[in-house]
Amino acid sequence: MRHRKFIGWLRDERAVTSTEYAVLLALLLGVMTSSINCLGRVSQGTFERAGRSMSAPAKASP
């Protein structure tokens, strides 16, 4: 409900041009993808570490 009001207020305040809208969307997409990539890397790193610690005792250290 509040979100719609905010968008309505933005429209009333000043006409948002299509280019501004496109730029905003692009920025939002970039932020989202970068954060998702970061999360993926972190989770992958923890999984790799867990795998290594589990398989380390089985392998003889060189």
C-alpha positions in Angstrom: 0.0 0.0 0.0 2.7 2.5 1.0 4.8 1.4 -2.0 2.0 2.4 -4.4 1.6 5.7 -2.6 5.3 6.4 -2.9 5.3 5.6 -6.7 2.2 7.8 -7.1 3.9 10.6 -5.2 7.0 10.3 -7.4 4.8 10.6 -10.5 3.0 13.6 -9.1 6.2 15.3 -8.0 7.8 15.3 -11.4 7.5 13.4 -14.6 10.1 10.6 -14.6 11.5 10.2 -18.1 11.9 6.8 -19.7 15.7 7.2 -19.7 15.7 7.9 -16.0 13.5 4.9 -15.4 15.8 2.7 -17.5 18.9 3.9 -15.7 17.2 3.2 -12.3 16.2 -0.3 -13.4 19.7 -1.0 -14.7 21.3 0.2 -11.5 18.9 -2.0 -9.4 19.6 -5.0 -11.6 23.4 -4.5 -11.3 23.2 -4.3 -7.5 21.0 -7.4 -7.3 23.3 -9.5 -9.6 26.5 -8.4 -7.8 25.0 -9.2 -4.4 23.8 -12.6 -5.6 27.2 -13.3 -7.1 28.8 -12.4 -3.8 26.5 -14.7 -1.9 27.2 -17.5 -4.3 30.9 -17.1 -3.9 30.7 -17.1 -0.1 28.5 -20.2 0.0 30.7 -22.0 -2.5 33.8 -21.1 -0.5 32.3 -22.5 2.7 31.2 -25.7 0.9 34.7 -26.2 -0.6 36.3 -25.7 2.8 33.9 -28.2 4.4 34.7 -30.7 1.6 38.4 -30.2 2.1 38.3 -30.7 5.9 36.2 -33.8 5.4 38.5 -35.3 2.7 41.7 -34.2 4.3 42.1 -37.0 6.9 41.4 -39.7 4.2 44.3 -38.4 2.0 47.9 -38.8 3.1 49.6 -35.4 3.4 52.5 -35.0 0.9 
